[in-house]
Amino acid sequence: MLNFLAAYLAVVGGATAGLQAARGVVRGVGKLIEGEPRQALAEVAGGLLAPVVAFVHQATRLGAEVCEVAGVLGSEGQPGVRFDRAA
C-alpha cells in the first residue's frame, strides 16, 4: 500500500509540475510570436517557477497545521493558538 501511495504521489506530482511548466512555455511561445521576447522569457521562467511556488505554499500550510496540532496537544486539549487556514 505504501508503495502505491508513493508511486501515486510521484506520478501526480510530476504530472502537475510538468503541466505548470508546459503552460509557461506555451504562454512564452505566444509572446514570442507577438514579437515580445522579454515577455516570452518571463512567461517561461514563471512557468518553471510555478511548481516551486506551489511547493513552498503547501509546505508552509503543512507547517502551520502541524504547529496548530502540536499546540492543541501541548495544551492537553484546551484551545490553543489558532493559525489562519484560509484555502
C-alpha positions in Angstrom: 0.0 0.0 0.0 2.8 2.4 0.9 4.5 1.7 -2.5 1.2 2.5 -4.3 0.9 5.8 -2.4 4.5 6.8 -3.1 4.0 6.0 -6.8 0.7 7.8 -6.9 2.2 10.9 -5.4 5.3 10.8 -7.7 3.2 10.4 -10.8 0.5 13.0 -9.9 3.0 15.5 -8.5 5.3 15.1 -11.5 2.4 15.5 -14.0 1.2 18.6 -12.1 4.6 20.2 -12.1 5.1 19.3 -15.8 1.8 20.8 -16.8 2.5 24.0 -14.9 5.9 24.3 -16.7 4.3 23.4 -20.1 1.7 26.2 -19.7 4.5 28.7 -19.1 6.3 27.5 -22.3 3.1 27.8 -24.3 2.4 31.3 -23.0 6.1 32.2 -23.8 5.7 30.9 -27.3 2.6 33.1 -27.7 4.5 36.1 -26.5 7.4 35.3 -28.8 5.0 35.1 -31.8 3.6 38.5 -30.8 7.2 39.9 -31.0 7.8 40.3 -27.3 10.9 38.3 -26.5 11.3 39.7 -22.9 7.8 38.8 -22.1 8.3 35.4 -23.6 11.2 34.7 -21.3 9.3 36.0 -18.3 6.4 33.6 -19.1 8.7 30.6 -19.5 10.5 31.5 -16.2 7.2 31.9 -14.5 6.0 28.5 -15.7 9.2 26.9 -14.5 8.9 28.5 -11.1 5.2 27.8 -10.6 5.8 24.3 -9.2 8.4 25.7 -6.7 5.9 28.4 -5.6 3.2 25.7 -5.1 5.6 23.6 -3.1 6.6 26.4 -0.8 2.9 27.4 -0.3 1.9 23.8 0.5 4.9 23.3 2.8 4.0 26.5 4.7 0.4 25.4 5.2 1.5 22.0 6.4 3.9 23.6 8.9 1.1 25.8 10.2 -1.2 22.9 10.6 1.5 20.8 12.4 2.1 23.7 14.8 -1.6 24.0 15.4 -1.9 20.3 16.2 1.2 20.5 18.5 -0.3 23.5 20.3 -3.6 21.6 20.9 -1.7 18.5 22.1 0.6 20.6 24.3 -2.3 22.3 26.0 -3.9 19.0 26.8 -7.0 19.6 24.7 -7.6 23.2 25.8 -8.0 25.7 22.9 -4.6 26.9 21.9 -3.2 29.3 19.4 -5.1 29.0 16.1 -3.4 29.6 12.7 -5.2 31.0 9.7 -6.2 28.1 7.5 -7.6 30.0 4.5 -7.9 28.0 1.3 
